[in-house]
Amino acid sequence: MKQHKLATRVGQIAPFQVMMVLERAKQLQSQGEDVIHLEVGEPDFVAVDAVANAGMEAIQQGKTGYTSATGLPELKRAISDYYLSRYQVGVSPERIIVTPGASGALLLMASLMVNAGDEVLMPDPCYPCNRHFLIQAGAQAKLLETKPEDGFELDLSTLAAHWGDKTSGLWLASPSNPTGAVLNKSYVTEAWQKVSELGGHLLVDEIYQGLVYEGEDFSALSISDDIFVVNSFSKYFAMTGWRLGWLVVPEWAIEGVTKLAQNIFIAAPSVSQHAAVRAFEADVLAECEARRQTLDARRLVLLDGLESIGLPIVAPAHGAFYVYVDVSGVTEDAMAWCLELLEKEKVALTPGADFGIKDAHKYVRFAYTCDEHRLKEALVRIARFMAS
């Protein structure tokens, strides 16, 4: 019998543990069970009607062919104008590369700035796909331990000690998945200064930009034109399945990233791009802001409720739509606890092992992606589960 041999990199990529939770949750739902989904990072919003209508109009008008590899010119201008009006940052459209989701942007980054055998520093915990994109480039992530008492922020004073000959750069995220923490501008400025001194690159993942409830909503692009920034239409604009994001690069990287985009994915989805142009008009932005306020109200319900049932919140949940919780007082295995909770009370959560290594078994991520009534019901069920 022929032996089929997969590429080595496949074995180096860990599966999402949350998918095990999600699969079981869907099985229970198919059996008629009432499952409350707090596991997947996708709120119960869809694209604003005006954006969806713009997409349908693009199809009706036959605007379905390839665009430029770096994106539809009018969308790049709209993003540029948005940076200027909302964040008072001048970013030329030429520096904006429209991608098939933020995942496409991160794949470009790994291909653009990292050589095989290199390593990139990231805080532990962080979004797991970021490190898996590096494996595709023959490189690896070096996760640096952070502490809950520091809000899981990487101690920048230790950066030089972790930097080696093969270190290419530092990747940060704000707001953060899984913690919901928001980095302040002075922190990102210090990170950029230290990385520059060490001769590396800095990427800031701003996928949840706009979804900030406490602290400053800013872009790292206001600090330096040489910082790389990833963003997405999936979160603030609620366009998850439209698969559209963007990468902002320094001018010196435009030629290189364009060649990569041409070869890796040719172009981002054209219909999604035409629809996204509409996302930056005032009426759509007003609706996105109203949704942000809805998410903030949900956040406060969850923060108050978790505290009342005795589950410690270990990171300042100031952005995105996540709360990171310490369950070590009730279990020694967060994954087993999540699966048992799902079976007994039909509440689906994400175990911390998806996001890091250090003490990951202690943590669980809550996503406040359903309405306040469902969140309160989830808290009742979790309290009942803990009491049993």
N, C-alpha and C positions, 0 to 999 in steps of 0.2 A: 504494500500500500504506500502510495506516495506521501511523503512527509511535507507538509506545508509550513514554511518558516516565515513568520512575521518579522518586520523590521524591529530591531532592538528597542527603538524609541517607544514602541507601543507598550512594552512592558514597564517602561519608566513613567508612564502616565497613569495616575491613580483615577479610578472611577469616582464619580460623585456619590457619596453615601446617601445624600438626600434623595437621589433617584430611587433608591430602595424604599425609602419612606413614601415617596410620591407614587410609586408603582402599587404598593400595598394600599395606600389611601384610595387610589382609583378602583382597585379591586373591591374594597369595602363599599365605595359609592355605587358601583355596579350592582351590588347586592342590596341596595336600598338604604344603606347607612348614611346618616347625616354627618359628613366629615367637614370640619372647619380647617381650611388651608391657611396655615401661617408659615409654610415652609419655603415656597418658591417666591423669588424676588420679582413678582409681577402683580402690581395692584389691580383692583377690579375696575380699572378705567380702560377705555380704548381711545384711539385717536379722536381728537375733537372733530365734530361733524364737518366743519369747513375744510379740514385737512383731508378727510376721507373723500369728500366731494371733489376736491382738487385732483386726487388720485384717479377717481372714476372719469373725470373730464380728460385727464391725460390719456387714458385708455381709449376713450371715444374719439379723441383727436389723433390717434395713432402715434402718440409720443412714447413709443415702446422700444425704440432702437437703442443701440449703445450710445452712451454719452462719452465725453472725454474720460480718460482713465482716472483723472484726478477730480472729476465731478462736473456737474452742470454749472456753467459759469454764473447763472443767476442765483443758484443756491449758494455758491461760494461767496458771492457778493452779499447775500442776505445774512450769512453767518458772520462775515466781516463787519457788517453794519450792526449786528446784534452785539458783538464784543464792544463796539464803540459806544453804543447807546446805553447798554446795561452795565458794562464794567469799565467804561472809559479807557479802553485799551485799543490802540490802533494795530490791527493785524491785516496785512494785505491779503486779498483773495488768493494770490499765487501760493501763499504758505499753507493754505487749507486744502487738505486731501480728503475728499469724501470717500467713505469706505463701506463695504457690506457689514454694517454693525460695528460697534467698538471692537469686536473680535478681529475684524479685518484690519483695523488700525493697529492693534497690538501685534498681530502677525507681521505687519509691515515694520513695526519698530524692532521686533526681534531679528528680522532679516536685514534691516538697515544699519543697526548700531552694534550688533553683537556677533562676534566670530565664534566658530566652533572651538570648544574648550574654554570659552570665557565663562564668567559668572556675573550675575547681577544681584545686588543686595536688595532685599525686601523685608519689611517687618513681618513678624509672626504674631498674630494671624493676618492673612491677606486673602484676596480672591484667588482660588487655586488655578484657574485657567491662565493667569498671568505667568506663572512659572512653567506651565505646560507649553506655552508658546516658545519659550526659550529652548525646551527640549527639541522642538522642531528645527531649531537653528544649530543643534549640536552643542548647546550651552546648558547652563543650569542656574537655578536660583539658589542663593544662599540666604536662608531665612535667619533673621536676627531676632533674638528673644526680646520681647517687650513685656511690660508689667501692667496688670490691671490698675494698680494705684497711679500709674502715669497715663491712664487712658489709652494704653496700648500704643503710645507714641514711641518711636525709636529714639533712643538716647543718642543725639547727634554728637555728643562729646566722645563717643566710642567709635565713631565712623572710621576714623583713620586706622584704628587698631584692627578693624575687620577688613580693611582694604588690602588687596594683594596684587601681584603682577598681572593676574588674569581677570581682575575686576573691571568690568566695563562701565557700570553705572549704578544708579539707585532708582528704584521705582517706588513711588508713593501713591496713595489714593486719598482724596478728600472731596466729599464725604466718603467714609470708609464702608466697605462691605467686608466683614460682617458686623462691625461694631457700631456703625452710625456716627462715629466720631468725626469732627471737623477740625482740620489743621488751621492754625491762624497764620496770618501773612508773615509775621516775624519768624515763625518756625520754618516755613517754606523758603524764606529768604536765607536763613542760616544754612539750611540744607543745600541750597544752590551754591552758596559761597564755599562750603566745605567740599562739595563734589567738584567744583571748578578747580579748587586748589589741588585736588587729588588727580585731576586730569580725566574725569569721567563725564558721563552725560546724566541728566536728570529727566525722568519722565514723571509727570503728575497725571494720574487717572482722575479726570473730572466728570466721570459718567453720571454721577448723581448731582452735578452742579445745578443750582436753582432750588434744590430740595434741602434748604438750610433753614432751621427754625431758631437756632441760637448761635451767635457768632457771626462773623463776616462772610458774606457770599462774594468771593472774589475769584479771579483767575490767576494762576501762576504766571500767565503771560504778561501780567503787569509788573513782574519782577525782572524778567530778562527775555529778550527775543531768542535766546539760545536754549530755553527750556522747551522740551517736547510736552505736548498736552493731547490727551485723548478725550473725546467726548462722544455723546450718543443721543439719538432721538428716542431711545427706548424708555427712559425713566421720566424726566420732566415732561416730555412731550407725549408719553404713553403710546409710543409707536413700536412696541417690541417686535411684532411679527413682520414689520416693514423692512427690517434688517438694514438699518442705516446709521452710520456714525461718521466721525471725522477725526483726523489727526492734524495737528498744527506743528509744523516743522520750521527750523531756522532756514533762512534763505539759502545757506550753503548746502542744505540737504535736499532742496527741491528736485534737482536733476536726478539724484540717486533714487529718491522715493518714487518719482514718476516712473522710472524704468521698472521698479519692483511692482508697482500697481498694475502697469500694463501687462506684466507677465503672470502675476499671481491671480488676479481676478478680473482683468480687462476693464471692468467698470462696476460701480455699485448699481443696484436696481434702478432703472430709469424712472419707472412709475413712482416709486418711493421718493425719488429726488424731486420730481415735479410737485408732488404733494407737499413735501417738506418746505418748499419755498413759501407756501401759504402759512406755515407754522409760526413765522416771525411777524405776522401782522398783528395789530393791536388787539383785535377781538379774541384771537386765539391765545395770545399771551395772557390776556385777562382771565380766560377760562383756566389756563394752566396755573395761574396764581391762586384762583379759587380752589383748585384741587390741592395745591400745596397747603392751604389753610385747613382743608379737610383732613389731610394726612397729619398735620400738626395736632389737630383735635384727637385723632386716633392715637397718636403717640402719647399724649398726656393720659388718656384712658388706660393705655397699657402700662405706662410707667407707674401710675398710681395703683393699678390693680396688682401688678407683680410685687410691688412693695408690700401691699396688704396681705398677700398670701405667703410672704416670706421667701421670695426668690430674689437674691441680690443682683442688682444691675451693676455690671462691672466696667462699663464704658460710658462716657457722656454721649447719650443718644441725641446728638444735636442736628443730625442730617440724615439723608437717604430715607429709608423706611424700615430700619432694623433696630432691634434692641438685643444686646448680648448679655446673657444671663448665666450666673454661676449656679449650677445644680449640684455641686459637690456635697452640699448639706443633705441631699436626699438620695444621691446615688453615687456609685463609683464608676459608672459607665454611662455617659450621656447618650450614646447610641442605643444601648439596650433600653434606657429610660424612655427615649423618644418612641421606640417601637412598641413598648408596653403601653405607653400613654395612648398611642394611636389605636391599639387593639381594644383597650378598655374604655376610653372616653372619646375616641374619634377626633382627636386634635393632632394635626400634623405639624411638626417642628423640624428644624435642621440641626443636626449634631455638629459640634465644634470641630470634629476631626476633619471635616471638609476643608477647613481654612488654615490649619496650622499643625504644629507638632507639639510645642511646649504646653503641657497641661490641657491639651485639646479635649481630653475626656471629661473635663470639668464643665464645659460650656455648651450652651444651646443658643441658637439664633432664632428670635421671633421676628417675623415680617408682618407689619401691620397693614396688610393688603386687603382687608375686608372691612365692612362698616363697623361702627361702634357697638351696635347690638350684638354682632357676631363675636367681637373681641370680648365683650363682657361675658357672653355665654362660654367662650373658651376658657376664661379665667375661672368661672364657676366649675367647669369640668376638671380643670387642672387641680384646683383646690380639693375637689372631691377625690381625685386620683391620689394626691399626696396624703390625704387623710386616711385612705385605705391601705 
